[in-house]
Amino acid sequence: MAFIEADRSAAAGSDDAADAQWFDVTEPPHLAFDHAKVFSVAIENLRRKFLCPSELLGFLSADLTIGDARKIEKILSQCV
């Protein structure tokens, strides 16, 4: 898992994902196969990590500040 700024990185797919694109994590599109379940589990795992301060520190870097992490935490709380 990673946090990126969608406007700084192009989504790229191949073969059956040629139309790959970024989407708002709070409003995911219809996902094929079991991908909706995979997405939900990933969001829940991120929520748990952001509730644990020692896990949260692992996400911080020169580019990702504690303020950024708190914004991400707020966004994750809005995910269904």
C-alpha positions as CSV (number, residue, x, y, z in Angstrom):
1,M,0.0,0.0,0.0
2,A,1.1,3.5,-0.7
3,F,-0.1,7.1,-0.4
4,I,0.5,9.2,-3.5
5,E,-0.8,12.4,-5.0
6,A,-2.8,11.4,-8.0
7,D,-1.9,14.5,-9.9
8,R,1.8,13.6,-9.6
9,S,1.6,10.1,-10.9
10,A,-0.2,8.7,-13.9
11,A,-2.3,5.5,-13.5
12,A,-1.2,2.9,-16.0
13,G,-2.7,-0.5,-16.7
14,S,-2.1,-3.1,-19.3
15,D,-4.0,-5.9,-21.0
16,D,-7.4,-6.1,-19.2
17,A,-6.7,-2.9,-17.2
18,A,-5.9,-0.6,-20.1
19,D,-8.4,2.0,-18.8
20,A,-6.7,2.2,-15.4
21,Q,-7.4,5.5,-13.5
22,W,-7.2,7.0,-10.1
23,F,-10.4,7.5,-8.1
24,D,-11.5,9.1,-4.9
25,V,-11.0,6.5,-2.2
26,T,-14.3,7.6,-0.5
27,E,-16.2,6.9,-3.7
28,P,-14.7,3.8,-5.4
29,P,-16.3,2.8,-8.7
30,H,-17.9,-0.6,-9.3
31,L,-15.0,-3.1,-9.0
32,A,-14.9,-6.5,-10.8
33,F,-14.5,-9.9,-9.2
34,D,-13.7,-9.8,-5.5
35,H,-11.9,-6.5,-5.8
36,A,-14.5,-4.6,-3.7
37,K,-13.8,-7.0,-0.8
38,V,-10.0,-6.6,-1.3
39,F,-10.5,-2.8,-1.3
40,S,-12.6,-2.9,1.9
41,V,-10.0,-5.1,3.7
42,A,-7.2,-2.7,2.6
43,I,-9.1,0.3,3.9
44,E,-9.8,-1.4,7.2
45,N,-6.1,-2.4,7.6
46,L,-5.1,1.2,6.9
47,R,-7.6,2.4,9.5
48,R,-6.2,0.1,12.1
49,K,-2.6,1.3,11.3
50,F,-3.6,4.9,11.7
51,L,-5.1,4.2,15.1
52,C,-1.8,2.9,16.3
53,P,0.8,5.7,16.8
54,S,3.8,3.4,16.3
55,E,2.3,2.1,13.0
56,L,1.5,5.7,11.9
57,L,5.2,6.7,12.4
58,G,6.1,4.1,9.8
59,F,4.3,6.1,7.1
60,L,6.0,9.4,7.9
61,S,8.9,10.7,5.8
62,A,10.2,14.0,4.6
63,D,7.4,14.1,2.1
64,L,4.6,12.8,4.4
65,T,4.3,14.9,7.6
66,I,2.1,14.2,10.6
67,G,-0.3,16.8,9.3
68,D,-0.5,14.8,6.0
69,A,-1.1,11.6,8.0
70,R,-3.9,13.2,9.9
71,K,-5.6,14.3,6.6
72,I,-5.3,10.7,5.4
73,E,-6.8,9.5,8.7
74,K,-9.8,11.8,8.1
75,I,-10.2,10.6,4.6
76,L,-10.1,6.9,5.7
77,S,-12.8,7.6,8.3
78,Q,-15.1,8.7,5.4
79,C,-14.6,5.4,3.5
80,V,-17.6,3.1,3.5
